[in-house]
Amino acid sequence: MQTLSVNGYDIAYLDVGRGTANIPPLVLVHGTLGDFRTWNAVLGPLSRKHRVIALSLRRFFPEHWNGVGNDYLMAQHTADVIGFIEKLNAGPVNLIGHSRGGHIGFRVAQARPDLLRRAILAEPGGDLEPALQPTSLPPGPVPLGPRVPIAAEMVRNGDIDGALALFVDGIDGEGAWARWPAAPRQQLRDNIYTLLGQVGENRKPFLKSEAKSINTPTLLIGGGDTKGALAVIWRVLAEHIPGARTAIIPGTRHWMFEQAPQEFCDVVLEFLAA
């Protein structure tokens, strides 16, 4: 593990693989309750030809945050990723963002396209503005937004496993949390207090005009079995980001890179090599 001081905060990251001079680094941005360990299943395949840099966002593991403070903001995390890429001093990078990290990746592409060669957004999280909303959503769980304050209140009351079950089952299906292996469960526990910050993170909805303004070559990836809003958002964005490509990982849900790591890597590497 290494750290890089960005905007007054030491961002922890893993840096694996060497790549070559003509291949940009690949920066990985995790989602809610994740950290640089989120990507363990795909670091090996991705780093065979690429220098892969997986970071932990502000207030995530290895920090054990207590939820106190006012800097857990979507805008702050976006600024941190921008500053991190600038401090790498490696030229434009490729970026993969998952879930909340996909939202951050979208914002980086919107604000600083000069920093990106290609962007890969794996089921980016957030809300769509009314102009982007489909007339109906497929069956699925309640969108993440309304669940976060409920889970955060459970955390405040000491019901950590209850909060995690509400969060994970709501995304990946009833009973998913109980079936998760020990290591991923511990990772989410290590970051549980970031849910307190997420309640007031001031995340803006995706706007049609913003999607149309993205000029970074973009790939949007979804799990074949993902339900509800998360199955819709990436498809809608793909319709409006100029030239966007799409890919589906069959038989997977939101954490598709853990459920089918080789298939996920194959899709990513093909896009990066194009």
Secondary structure, DSSP 4 states (H G I P E B T S, - for coil): -EEEEETTEEEEEEEE----TTS--EEEE--TT--GGGGHHHHHHHTTTS-EEEE--TT-TTS---S-SS---HHHHHHHHHHHHHHHTSSSEEEEEETHHHHHHHHHHHH-GGGEEEEEEES--S-B-GGG--S-PPS-PPPHHHHHHHHHHHHHTT-HHHHHHHHHHHHH-TTHHHHS-HHHHHHHHHTTTHHHHHTTS-PPPB-HHHHHH--S-EEEEEETT--TTHHHHHHHHHHHSTT-EEEEETT--TTHHHHSHHHHHHHHHHHHH-
